[in-house]
Amino acid sequence: MQLIVNLLINGFAVFITAYILSAGIHVNNFLTAIIIAVVLGIINTILKPVLIILTLPINILTLGLFTFIINGLLILLTSYFVPGFSVKNIWWAIFFSLVLTIVNWFLHLLSR
């Protein structure tokens, strides 16, 4: 049951974030937002650790700021796989990642 609640909260967070950033991010409907949450969760689970390890030297040189670029690229990859989800460019993807983190944190805080 907790998995379904987390999925709905993450989908709602994606939907709210897309509404806040409507100039550069477009999500068709709530079902698309839930699909985005699932695909982004799978990509973050499988691909992100590999990318973090491969880019460790540049991550150390930039004091971890390169992680924002990785997050933006993963958002762009998600927009490639999910129809109904479009991101204007990498800067919107990075901003989407930051705002999504804040909205997701706030919604999970409210759900407790």
N, C-alpha and C positions, 0 to 999 in steps of 0.2 A: 504494500500500500504506500509506503514511504517513497518508493521509486516513482510511482505515478504522480504523487504530490510534487516531488522535485521536478519531474518532467513538465508538469503544468506551470509551476512557478518559473522555470527557465524559459518556457515558451512565452509566458506572459511578459517576462523581462525582455525578451527579444522584441516582442510586439510593441512594448512601451518605448524601448530604445529606438526602434525604427520610426515611431511616431515623433519622438523628440528630434531626431535627426532626419526629418523627412526631406530635406534639401538634397542629401546625398545617398540616402539609404531607402530602398523600397521593399516592403513585404506585402504580398497580396492580401493575405488573410491570416486568421489565428492558426489554422491548420498548417499553413506554410511556416509560421513561426515555431510551431512544435517540431516540424520536420527539421528546421534549421537548428533547433536546440539539440536534437538527436544527432544530426550529422556533425555539428560542431563538437559535441561531446565525444563522438567516435574519433574524429580527427585529432582532438586534443589528447585523447588517451593513447592513440597509436603513433601519430606522427610528431607531435610536439616534443616528447622526450628525445627522440632521435635527432631532431633539428637543434635542440638545445645542446646536446653533446657535440654534434658536428660543428656548431658555431661557437664553441666554448672560448677559443682564443679571442675572437672579436667581441664576444660578450664580456670577457674580462677587461679588454681594452676600453670598452665603452661603459664600464661599471654597471652592466646589466641593461643598459638602455636599448641594446639591439633586440632584446626580447619583445619590445613594442613592435618592431618591424616584423618579427616572426609572427606575432599575434595578428597583425594586419594581413600578412600573407595567408595565414590560415583562414581568416575571414573571407578573403578573396577566393580562396580555393573552395570554401563552402558555397559562395555565391555562384561558382562555376557548376557545382553539382546539383544545386537545388533550384528548380525552376520557380519563378515567382519571387526570387530574392535577388536584388541587384544592388551593387555598390559602385559608386561613381569612380573612385580611385583609391589608391593605397592610403591616402591621408584620411579619407572618410572611414576606411576600414580600421585604421588605428584609433580614430576617435570613437567609432562604434564599439571597439573592444574596451576602451576605457569607460565609456558610459554604461555599457552592458555590465561590466564588473560592479560598478556602483549600484545600479538598479537591482541587479541580482542579489547583492549583499543586503540591500534594504528590504527586498521582498522576503528573503529568507529570514531576516531578523523579525519581520512582522508575523511570519508563519509560526514562530515558536510559541 
